[in-house]
Amino acid sequence: MRKHLASLDGLRGVAALAVALKHFQNLSRINLHLQQAAVAVDLFFVLSGFVIAQAYEQRLTNGLGWGAYMRLRLARLYPAIFGGLVIALILRFAFGGPYVWSFTFQFALLPVLVGPMLYGGDIFPLDGPQWSLFWELVVNGLHAAVYRWLSPGRLVLIMAAAAVGLALAAWAWGWLDVGWTRRTFWCGLPRVIYGFSAGVLIYRLRARGWAAPKVPYPLILLILAACMVRWVPSIRLYWARDLLLVTVILPTIVAFAVSAEAKGRWVKPVLWLGTISYPLYTLHVPLLRGYRWLLMEAPPITAWEGKLGWCLAFVGVVAFAGAFERWYDAPIRAWLARRRSPGPKSDLEAGPVPEDPAAPQAQGL
């Protein structure tokens, strides 16, 4: 049986917190120096490549069809996506956000499933982070179609081609926080192709007996957290910084985490981080926007009260993500699993150590 790697849950949770805190920073105007946290999405793609390859390649070889596989992926990803859209739409109506009827139309089209809205600013204006989930589903389908052909050598060639696309995107836009707007939409393709391919390559090499040297797991988490903080002060060097992180440092962190072991006092915290990472990723933007709209309608407050309120709001968002996972996402996935098969738990079943290690992942989540 495939071993669930709790060490990857910790990476997933730190990355999800980094993305949420970056958007918290943008909305609250509290500078946390997390300008680099956008590339945490690329870490998700690497994790997804490894976990999906580990969880599904053998099953695909054993006869799991492409359509059945994609239904499994949708059943894993879409309940939280749908819940996030409902929450975002409710908040839009409650606070009279702009373009409410346009967003209602977007909701009716079930975004991510059919694609983005290629006009205006954000291509997923109800819930911006869903841009990466769209590309996640795209790359999942591509991988399932061609996985037999993906030798390590071909994966390296694919990564090289995607790296060229990443370099062009980084040079053109000045960084790699791209893919989520209409103008940069296609920049998401090299991001997901490179990261996912890197994850699959790590899995293939590990299956052949290669493994990165073992290092202390807390050190890996510390290095990942440090990667999210701005360490190049000049904005002119953002493109080089992001390119180095995405193509070299983040895949290396995943490779070392695969060989590391979360044990002792680290097990429960990293499993908890892995559990809340996906709901936190899908929910934090509409919830934080809702709090900002609430402040706009509230009486004026002092700067100190504003900062305290924002910090409490963020804690509330994290708590809500945990409740959302426990009382909404996990039960729905369990129900879908029972409908698919009345027998033993399937890969859609919730739980900290599922039979399918793809189940708790944040991005392929």
N, C-alpha and C positions, 0 to 999 in steps of 0.2 A: 504494500500500500504506500502511496506517495506520502511523504512526511510534510506536515504543515510547518512552515517556517515562520515562527513567531517573530524572528528578527526582521522580516519584511513588514510585519504589521507596524512596528515602531517607525520604520522609514515612512510608511504610508501616512501614519498619524502626524508625524512632524511636518511632512509636506503639506497635508491638508490644513493644519494649523497655520503654517506659513502663508498659504494662499489666503485663508480667511483673515489673518492679521494684516496682510497687505491691503485687502479691500477695506478692512476696519480703519487702517491708516488713511486711506484715500477719503473715506466718508467722514471720519471724525476730525481730520486735520491734526491728529496726534502723531508726530513723526516717530516711527519705530525703526527707521533706517532699514526697512525691508524692501527697498527698491528692486532687489534681485530675486524676490520670492516668486516672481512670475514663472521662472524656470522650474519651479517645483512641479509644474504640470508635465515637464519633460521627464522628471523622475517617475511620475505616474505611468508614463508610456513605457519606460524601461521595465518597471515592475510588472506591468500588464503583459509585456512580451514574454517575460520569464514565466509568470504564473499561468498564462494561457497555454504556452507550449507544454509546460509540465502537466497541466490538468487535462488537456484535450487532444494532444497530438496522437497519443496511443489510442484513445477512444475513437478518433477519426479513422485511424488505421484499422481498428476493429469493426468498423461499419457504421459509425455515427454519421449520418448524412449532413450535407451542408445546411439544408433547411432546418433540420432538427437542432443543429448546433446554434444557428442564429436565433432560433426561438428560445434556447436556453440563455443566450446572452441578453436578449431583450427582457426575458423574465427576471434576470438578475438586475439589470440596470433600470428598467422602465418604471417600476413602482415608485422609487424615490424621485425619479424625474417628474413623474405625473404629480406626486405630492408636492414637490417644489413649485410646479406650475400653478397648482390650485392655490397654494399659499400666496404666491406672487400676485395672482389675479385678484384674490380677495383683498389684499393690501392696496392694490391699484384702485379698486372701486371704493374702498373705505376712505382713502385719502385723496381721491380725485386726481390720481396721477395723470400725466399727459398721455394722449393717444390710447385711452382705455379701450376703445372699440377695435383699434388696430391690434392691440395685444390680445383681445378676445378672439379675433380671427386667427392669430398665430396659435393660440391655445387649441382652437378647434382643429387645426392642422396637425396637432401632435408633433411639435418640433423634435428634432433629433432623429425621429423615425423617418421623416420625409425630407429633412434638410433645413438649412438656415434661411433667414430672410435677407436677401442680398440688396437691401436698401437702407438708407439711414446710417446710424452709427453702429451700435452693437448688432451682430447678426442674430443673437438670441436675446432680445431686449427684456424679456420677462425675467430671465435668469441667465446672466452672462456666462457662467462657467460651463453651461451646456454645450458650448462650441467644442470643447475637447471631447465630450461624450459622443458627439456626432462623428468626429474623426475616429474615436475609439471603435465604434461600430463598423465604420468603413474598413479599418485595418483588420479588425477581427474577421470580417468576411473575406478579405483578400488573403489573409494567412490561411484560413481553412481551405481555400481553393488551391493554394500553391505550396502548402507546407512540405509535401513530399519532395518538391524540387529544390527546397531551400537547404542546400549544403552549407557548411561554414564558409567556404570560399565565396559562394554566391551571396550569402548574407553580408560578407565584407564588401563586396562590390556594390550591393544595394545601399549599404551604409555610406560608402564613399560618394555615390551619386546624391544621396540625401544630404550629405555634409556640404556638397557644393551648393545645393539649394539653401541650406541654412546660412552658409557664408554670404550668399547673395542677399538673402533676406536681412541678415544682421547688418550688412553694409548699407543696404538701401534705407532701412528704417532706424538705424542707430542702436538697435538692441533686438532681442528675440521675444519681447512681449507682444507678439503678433499672432494673428489667426482668428481673433475674436471680433474684428471689425470688418465692414464691407470691403474696405480698401486693402486689407491685409489677409483676407479670407484664405487664399490659396497658400499662404505661408504656413498654414497649419499642416499641409500635406507633408513637407519635408520634416517637420517636427515630429509628427506621429510615426512616419516611416523610419526615421533614424532611431528614435527611442525604442519603438517596438522591436525592430530588427536587432538592436543591441541586446535587449532582454532575451529574445529567442536564441541569439548567439551564445549568451552566457549559459543558458540552459543546455544547448547542444554540447558545448565544451565540457560542462560539468558532467553530462551523461557519458562522455568519453573518458572521464577520469581526471580532467583538469579541475583544479580548484584554487582560488586565491588563498594566500597565507592567512591563517587565523589571527585576528587582532581583537582586542577587547571591544565588546559590543557597545558599551557606553561611549567609547572614543569615536565609533562610527556615527552615532547619533549626534555627538558634539560637532564633528566635522560637517555633517549635513546641516545642522542648525547654523553654523558659521557661514556656510555657502549662501544662506538666504539673506545675510546682512550685507549692506553695501560696503565693499572693501576697495573699490576703485573710485576715488573722488571725482575724477574728471569725466563728465558726461561724454566726451569724445571717445573714451575707451570702453563705453558700455557694450558696444557691439563685440569687441574682442573678448571681454569678460564673459558675456553670455555664451558666445561660441565655445569658449574653453570649458565652461561649466557643462553645457549640453552635450558636447561631443566626447569629452574625456572624463571630467571629474565625476559627474553623476552616475554614468554607467560603471565607473570604477567603484564608487560607493556601494552600488547594488551588488557587484561581484564580491566585494568583501563581506557584505551583510549576509549573502547566501552561505558563505563559509563560516560565519560567526554563529554564536548561540546565545539567545536571550535566556538567562537562567536566574534562579533565585528570586530576589526582590524585583527583578525587571520583568518577569513574566506577566503578572497581572496588569501593570501599567501599559505595556506594549500591546497586549491583547485588547485592552480597553481603547487605546488609540486606534488600533486597526478597526475596531467595531464602529466607532463614531466617525471615522474618516470620510466615508462616502456620504452619509447624510449631512455631515458638516459641509462638505464640498458643494452639495447640491442645494442647500438651504440658506447658507449664510448671507448671500447677496440680497435676496428679497427680504429677509428678516432685518438686516442692518439698514436697508433702504427704508423699510417700514418705520424703524426707530427714528431715522432722520426726518421723515415726514411728520412723525408725531411731535418731534421737537419744534418743527416749523410752525405747528399750530398751538404750541404751548406758550405760556408767558415767558418773557426773557429770564434767563438765569445767568449766574456768574460763570466765569471761565473755569473756576475750580469745580463748581457743580456740574458743568458740562462734561469735563473730563471724567469725573467720577461716574456720571450717568452712562457715558459711553463704555467705560470699563465694565460696569455692572451689566450693561446690555450685551456685551460680548460674552461674559460668563453665562448669561441667560441663553444666548444662541447655542453655546456648546452644550448646555444642559438640555435644551430643546432637541438638539441633534441626537443625544443619547436616548431621550424619550421617544423620539420619532422612530429610531431604529428598533427599539424594544416593542413598541405598541402598534406600529404601523408597518414598517418595511419588512422586518423579520416575519411577522405573522402572514403577511401577504405572500412572501416568497415560500413560506412553508405550505400555505394553501395551494399555491401553484405546483409545488412539488408533489403534494398528495394527489392532485388532479392528474398529474402526468403519470404517476406510478403509485399504487396503493401499498407497495412493498416497503423496503428499507429506505432510509433517508437518501434523497438524491442530492445532486450538486446544487439545487436551488434552496436546500434547507439551511436555515440559519444555524449559528452556533460558533463558538470560538475556535473549534478544531473540526471543521467539516470534512466529509469524505473527499470533497473536491476543493483543493486549496484555492480555487478561483473565487469561491463564494464570498469571503470577506473583503475582497480587494476593493480599493477605492475607485479604481479607474479601469475597470475591465474585468477600468475601475477597476 
